[in-house]
């Protein structure tokens, strides 16, 4: 190819009174990032036109997987909206691909016939998906996974369910399979090689990954050689060369990518596997540069995002007369499949002159392998615990001498630094300035620090300034550590949104979303996946996490009794003298002589100091000793009475008036409806205590208008209102809807309770939750969306089928000695236990 060219070689084509004309072919991540880098160095140098084949602004292709999985919308993955083009004077020509480059005339021609002259041309055409040319590959229903149109096709196919076959067990294939599985399709992954992601994982890590995906319900077939895609006009299945046939309503080809070079070939630029470029990203034509997945540099083509960012920086340096040169990249991989921690970097193929250091922890599902050559780290594979990925990658890129820390290398940065007490801030402080912090956006530690030095003082302003942590969010903890280090006492950790607690940067909503998407089933899983800064959490986050897991996975979550408040663990209310009060349930406030006798007998037998009628129409038995709790539960159970959950973040009471059966003003059977509502909802764990009331007429004797959910009976049916609170801050309910029948009323009740259970923050009563989300939103979800309402009801009733059990009865099911032992072993959080 030609010798490197200087930026002055093109001056004869540009008027000294005009800015140089830069035309960019490709409105993707590489092309626009190159423009961003140029603008940051010399915003007035070029008049820029960008051609894009897609009819859209620039978006983050790495985040297509979260869009497919339902985690993000297209609007949330836009990198540069239209205002960016307008503000920087960039002409965007979208939906009109360039089809020809006229090098002699220095012009490009688009599909619409538009001719645009250039002084400098930048080719950033990216890559094309590789299509296996087997019979049937052109059938309807066979798609690739490269852009938003592909995602839309997958979402359309997933609406009807059915079977999806993903051909290719690499990064893209596994991310596509995960998203389709979340969308309800039955997914089979076919992979030609024996190990998934064989370019990034060794056999052991590949086995762990396969086992986890199969546990989630995916079918993984390795050494699967596709022979044919079956179907007439639309795909119906896939046939392998060994004769195996697999049903398929959708086939996703994700077997690899190849540089998009046809345009460059037609223009007679030097092309091998990719468009050949020098260290300044200049092609064989001095006026034409290329960057991204379409290029070949020093014999290498790159398909990951980090090298693209390094290329763009070198290109921008050259384009603004300060050439630095691109020398190639060391790459690292993180799999963006929710709930799976995986990191790979460098060379892990091994050899006679290399040494492997391996650590396995089968109980935690952790595997770590580092490859050492001489006194240098050359490769690393981490599965299950990737916290030290950035540190290993930094050592690998800098080729630092690791001889002094070799014995501790496998145990991570903390041990290698002299002990296991290295805090997150110290760990980040030890990284070099060119260490990568945000892989999604190619942001180094030095760039984050510069952003902070330039005025960014919280996470949101860093995200806006340099994009670190703005995509998948996995580097949020690193960014916050840099904020803490750089700002010291001036950093208050303040964010536009409030984190769940001091142990994490994630909000309650972030945590709940990740629990579902990443299929997290236990507190340790949540803390590991979301990078909790405090290893065991705190008394604020642990009860919340325990509830969120219970709500998300009724049959699968791992209950942690020690993460419940003391009253919930004891199933009784502790009083200031250390004794407990016990409240049996009275359905709708109704009792019987038998129940009253049982309460009186229990009060006498266990020397209760007080029996009081509660505001919820029940009897509270005070002064019960801790050691007597199992016995009094057994006695009350024998009389047919169950726990009233007066101690729990759960349904407390359903208060009723006597209604039409007895009262001359009653319009409906309020007592009967109240009992049905209580029998449906009791035992349901919630973000906070929850109270219901049913009044038989608008006189409202049951005080329904200050309950979490109130029903007022009228001649024509039942008026439901929500969000009331009779506590310190009195709040009246907001009208929700009117139901004509008891059945309809119960459906609305179940739907509202489940919506509150699924979306409110832990320890939020309905009142602040309703005020935060608004009644328009709640009505839209419950009143206006009938299928959605029924789905909420169905989820609630399913959860109740699992959780609606009397804890007192469970405690007395075994021997009494066992029950006493159980109570004696409970060790509540000190912060939650009275002095």
ABEGO torsion letter per residue (X at the ends): XBBBBBAAAAAAABBAABBBBBBBBEABAAAAAAAAAAAAABAAABBBBBBBABBBBBBBAAAAAAAAAGABBAAAABABBAAAAAAAGBBBBBGBBBABBBAAAGBBBBAAGBBBBBABBBBBAEBBBBBBBBBGAABBGBBBBABAAAAAAAAAAAAAEEBBBBBEABAAAAAAAAAAAAAGBBBBBBBABABBGAAABBAAAAAAAAAAAAAAGBBBBBGBBBABBBEBABBAEBBBAAGBBBBBABBBBBAEBBBBAAAAAAAGBBBBABBBBBAAGBBABAABBBBEAABBBGGBBBABAAAAAAAAAAAAAAAAGBBAEBAEBBBBBBBBBBGBBBBBBEBAAEEAABBBBBBBBAAAGBBBBBBBBEABBABBBBBGBAAAAAAAAAAAAAGBBAAAAAAAAAAEAAAAAGEAABBAAAAAAABBAABBABAAAGBBAAAAAAAAAAGBABAAAAAAAAGBGABAGAAAAAAAAAAAAAAEAABAGBBABBBABAABABBAAAAAAAAAAAGBABAAAAAAAAGBABAAEBAAAAAAAAAAAAAABAAABBBBAAABBAAAAAGBBBBAAGBBBBBBBBBGGBBBAAAAAAAAAAAAAAGBABBBBBAAGBBBBBGBBAAAAAAAAAAAAAAGBBBAGAABBBBABBBBBAEAAABAABABBAAAAAAAAAAAABGBBBABBBBBBBBABAAGAAGAAABABBBBBBAAEBBBBBGBBABABBBBBBBABBBABAAAAAAAAAAAAAAAAAABBBGBBAAAAAAAAEAAAAAAAAAABAAAAAAAAAAAAAAAAAABBBAAAAAAABBAAAAAAAAAABBBBAAABBX
